[in-house]
Amino acid sequence: MKRKVDKIYSKELRKYKKEMLNASKRIRTGLEYIGKNYTRKELSLGKIASYANMCYKSFSYLWGNTMKVSLPQFINDIRIAKAKELLVKTTIKSKYIAEEVGFEDTNFCRIFKDKEHTSPLEYRKKHKLPTLKSSKKKIN
């Protein structure tokens, strides 16, 4: 009897592992889509789920159980990380950086400040890489 129960349990466990493997693949597919499209303002749960061949409700549930962070928060985190890089490495105005990474200008400043506890302009001033100045030495 115990062997029969173990055999049934083992079969169910294999089925569960296969579902988790597929789930991971679907999340990876969604992550791939996000990586390629995070700059698009129209990026949505529906489009990501569709790309992963899932309905949006199932993908949302799977995402929440796998990633432990909401999808909008994840996308914003990626956008903010790219914006921080651009703020430090370029002189592009923050409103253009916002557009470049997929934010509306007004949302960008608010979301940036919520996440970084400083405005984009203050962040740039604090973290700006020093510019290389040509040194002119006097030759006597």
C-alpha positions as CSV (number, residue, x, y, z in Angstrom):
1,M,0.0,0.0,0.0
2,K,2.8,2.4,0.9
3,R,4.5,1.8,-2.4
4,K,1.3,2.7,-4.2
5,V,0.9,5.9,-2.3
6,D,4.6,6.8,-2.9
7,K,4.1,6.1,-6.6
8,I,1.0,8.4,-6.8
9,Y,2.8,11.1,-4.8
10,S,5.9,10.9,-7.0
11,K,3.7,11.2,-10.1
12,E,2.0,14.3,-8.7
13,L,5.3,15.8,-7.6
14,R,6.7,15.3,-11.2
15,K,3.6,17.0,-12.5
16,Y,4.1,19.9,-10.1
17,K,7.8,20.3,-11.0
18,K,6.8,20.4,-14.7
19,E,4.3,23.1,-14.0
20,M,6.9,25.1,-12.1
21,L,9.4,24.7,-14.9
22,N,6.8,26.0,-17.3
23,A,5.9,28.9,-14.9
24,S,9.6,29.9,-14.7
25,K,9.9,29.8,-18.4
26,R,6.9,32.0,-18.8
27,I,8.2,34.5,-16.2
28,R,11.6,34.5,-18.0
29,T,9.7,35.1,-21.3
30,G,7.9,38.0,-19.6
31,L,11.2,39.4,-18.3
32,E,12.7,39.2,-21.7
33,Y,9.8,41.2,-23.1
34,I,10.1,43.8,-20.4
35,G,13.9,44.1,-21.0
36,K,13.2,44.8,-24.7
37,N,10.2,47.1,-24.2
38,Y,10.6,48.9,-20.8
39,T,11.0,52.2,-22.6
40,R,7.6,52.0,-24.1
41,K,5.0,54.0,-22.3
42,E,2.3,51.6,-23.4
43,L,4.0,48.6,-21.8
44,S,1.2,46.7,-19.9
45,L,0.5,43.5,-18.0
46,G,-1.8,42.4,-20.9
47,K,1.0,42.8,-23.5
48,I,3.6,41.0,-21.3
49,A,1.2,38.2,-20.5
50,S,0.2,37.9,-24.2
51,Y,3.9,37.6,-25.1
52,A,4.3,34.8,-22.5
53,N,1.2,33.1,-24.0
54,M,-0.9,33.6,-20.9
55,C,-4.0,35.5,-19.9
56,Y,-3.3,38.6,-17.9
57,K,-4.9,37.3,-14.7
58,S,-2.8,34.1,-14.7
59,F,0.4,35.9,-15.5
60,S,-0.3,38.5,-12.8
61,Y,-0.9,35.7,-10.2
62,L,2.2,33.8,-11.4
63,W,4.3,37.0,-11.3
64,G,3.2,37.8,-7.8
65,N,4.0,34.4,-6.5
66,T,7.4,34.2,-8.3
67,M,8.8,37.7,-8.2
68,K,7.6,38.9,-4.8
69,V,7.2,42.5,-6.2
70,S,4.4,43.9,-8.3
71,L,4.9,44.1,-12.0
72,P,4.5,48.0,-12.1
73,Q,7.0,48.3,-9.3
74,F,9.5,46.1,-11.2
75,I,9.1,48.1,-14.4
76,N,9.5,51.3,-12.5
77,D,12.6,50.0,-10.8
78,I,14.2,49.2,-14.2
79,R,13.2,52.6,-15.6
80,I,14.6,54.4,-12.6
81,A,17.9,52.5,-12.8
82,K,18.3,53.4,-16.4
83,A,17.4,57.1,-15.6
84,K,20.0,57.2,-12.8
85,E,22.6,56.0,-15.3
86,L,21.6,58.7,-17.8
87,L,21.5,61.4,-15.2
88,V,25.0,60.6,-14.1
89,K,26.6,60.0,-17.5
90,T,24.9,62.6,-19.7
91,T,23.7,66.2,-19.6
92,I,20.3,65.4,-21.1
93,K,17.5,67.2,-19.4
94,S,15.5,65.1,-17.0
95,K,12.2,65.5,-19.0
96,Y,14.0,63.9,-22.0
97,I,15.4,61.2,-19.8
98,A,11.9,60.5,-18.5
99,E,10.7,60.0,-22.1
100,E,13.8,57.9,-23.0
101,V,13.1,55.4,-20.2
102,G,9.3,55.2,-20.7
103,F,7.9,57.7,-18.1
104,E,5.6,60.7,-18.5
105,D,7.6,63.7,-17.2
106,T,5.3,64.4,-14.3
107,N,5.2,60.8,-13.2
108,F,8.9,60.5,-13.5
109,C,9.8,63.1,-10.9
110,R,7.3,61.8,-8.4
111,I,8.3,58.2,-8.8
112,F,12.0,59.0,-8.8
113,K,11.7,61.0,-5.6
114,D,9.6,58.3,-3.9
115,K,12.2,55.7,-4.7
116,E,15.5,57.7,-4.3
117,H,14.3,60.3,-1.7
118,T,15.7,63.0,-3.9
119,S,14.7,64.8,-7.1
120,P,16.4,63.8,-10.4
121,L,18.2,67.2,-10.5
122,E,19.5,66.7,-6.9
123,Y,20.6,63.2,-7.7
124,R,22.5,64.4,-10.8
125,K,24.3,67.0,-8.8
126,K,25.2,64.6,-6.0
127,H,26.4,61.7,-8.3
128,K,27.6,63.5,-11.4
129,L,30.9,62.1,-12.7
130,P,33.6,64.7,-12.6
131,T,34.3,66.1,-16.1
132,L,37.8,65.8,-17.4
133,K,39.3,69.2,-17.8
134,S,42.3,69.6,-20.0
135,S,45.2,70.6,-17.9
136,K,47.3,73.4,-19.2
137,K,50.7,73.4,-17.6
138,K,52.8,76.5,-17.8
139,I,56.2,75.7,-19.3
140,N,58.9,78.1,-18.0
